[in-house]
């Protein structure tokens, strides 16, 4: 039997739930501390699925309707890139997880200096 995403009454809250549970982004604090050498404006949501990843396809389609671009990689990860795109996602999706919301906010307000040593 094929599983399908149920009709969602609140699609933005559905996406928020996925990100709060299975999402994440680059951490600018690790870059500032020199633990990572590069910083990218990148966030993703993971979802393992046996066949076509219908939940991620639904999320991608819904985000596109609101002007947020994304790509699905390896059928299990929806990736958002670009500072403005991440800002749009952050402003649109009502995230509840305090740490993940804070990390995404830190990333979109991060001022690039070029290297961890700078």
HUHU-V838151 format. One record per pair of residues at least 12 apart in sequence whose ideal C-beta (glycine too) atoms are under 8 Angstrom apart, sorted by the first residue. I is the first residue (numbers start at 1). J is the second residue. D is the distance in whole Angstrom. If there is no record, write none. Layout:
# HUHU-V838151
((I & J & D) (I & J & D))
This chain:
# HUHU-V838151
((2 & 51 & 7) (3 & 54 & 7) (4 & 54 & 6) (5 & 54 & 6) (5 & 55 & 6) (5 & 58 & 5) (8 & 58 & 8) (11 & 62 & 5) (12 & 62 & 8) (12 & 92 & 7) (12 & 93 & 6) (12 & 94 & 6) (13 & 94 & 6) (14 & 59 & 8) (14 & 62 & 8) (15 & 45 & 8) (15 & 59 & 5) (15 & 62 & 6) (15 & 63 & 7) (15 & 93 & 5) (16 & 93 & 5) (16 & 94 & 5) (16 & 95 & 5) (16 & 96 & 6) (18 & 45 & 5) (18 & 47 & 7) (18 & 55 & 7) (18 & 59 & 6) (19 & 43 & 8) (19 & 45 & 5) (19 & 93 & 6) (19 & 95 & 6) (19 & 97 & 8) (19 & 100 & 7) (20 & 95 & 6) (20 & 96 & 5) (20 & 97 & 4) (20 & 100 & 6) (22 & 45 & 6) (22 & 46 & 5) (22 & 47 & 6) (23 & 43 & 7) (23 & 44 & 7) (23 & 45 & 4) (23 & 46 & 8) (23 & 100 & 6) (24 & 43 & 7) (24 & 44 & 7) (24 & 100 & 7) (24 & 103 & 7) (25 & 42 & 6) (25 & 43 & 4) (25 & 44 & 8) (25 & 86 & 7) (25 & 100 & 8) (25 & 103 & 6) (25 & 104 & 5) (25 & 107 & 5) (26 & 39 & 6) (26 & 40 & 6) (26 & 41 & 7) (26 & 42 & 5) (26 & 43 & 8) (26 & 107 & 6) (27 & 103 & 6) (27 & 106 & 8) (27 & 107 & 8) (28 & 106 & 5) (28 & 107 & 6) (28 & 110 & 4) (29 & 106 & 7) (31 & 110 & 8) (31 & 116 & 6) (32 & 116 & 7) (33 & 116 & 7) (34 & 116 & 4) (34 & 117 & 7) (35 & 116 & 8) (36 & 116 & 7) (37 & 115 & 7) (37 & 116 & 6) (39 & 110 & 7) (39 & 112 & 7) (40 & 81 & 7) (41 & 81 & 6) (41 & 82 & 6) (41 & 83 & 4) (41 & 85 & 8) (41 & 86 & 5) (41 & 107 & 7) (41 & 108 & 7) (42 & 79 & 7) (42 & 80 & 7) (42 & 81 & 5) (42 & 86 & 8) (43 & 79 & 8) (43 & 80 & 5) (43 & 86 & 6) (43 & 89 & 7) (43 & 104 & 6) (43 & 107 & 7) (44 & 77 & 5) (44 & 78 & 6) (44 & 79 & 5) (44 & 80 & 7) (45 & 59 & 7) (45 & 77 & 7) (45 & 78 & 5) (46 & 76 & 6) (46 & 77 & 5) (47 & 76 & 6) (47 & 77 & 8) (47 & 78 & 8) (48 & 76 & 5) (49 & 75 & 7) (49 & 76 & 7) (52 & 75 & 7) (53 & 72 & 7) (53 & 75 & 5) (53 & 76 & 6) (56 & 72 & 5) (56 & 75 & 8) (56 & 76 & 8) (56 & 77 & 8) (56 & 78 & 5) (57 & 72 & 7) (59 & 78 & 6) (60 & 72 & 6) (60 & 78 & 6) (63 & 80 & 8) (63 & 89 & 7) (63 & 92 & 8) (66 & 88 & 7) (66 & 92 & 6) (67 & 88 & 6) (68 & 80 & 7) (68 & 85 & 6) (68 & 88 & 5) (68 & 89 & 5) (68 & 92 & 7) (69 & 81 & 8) (69 & 82 & 7) (69 & 85 & 5) (83 & 108 & 6) (86 & 104 & 7) (86 & 107 & 7) (86 & 108 & 5) (87 & 108 & 5) (89 & 104 & 8) (90 & 104 & 5) (90 & 105 & 7) (90 & 108 & 6))
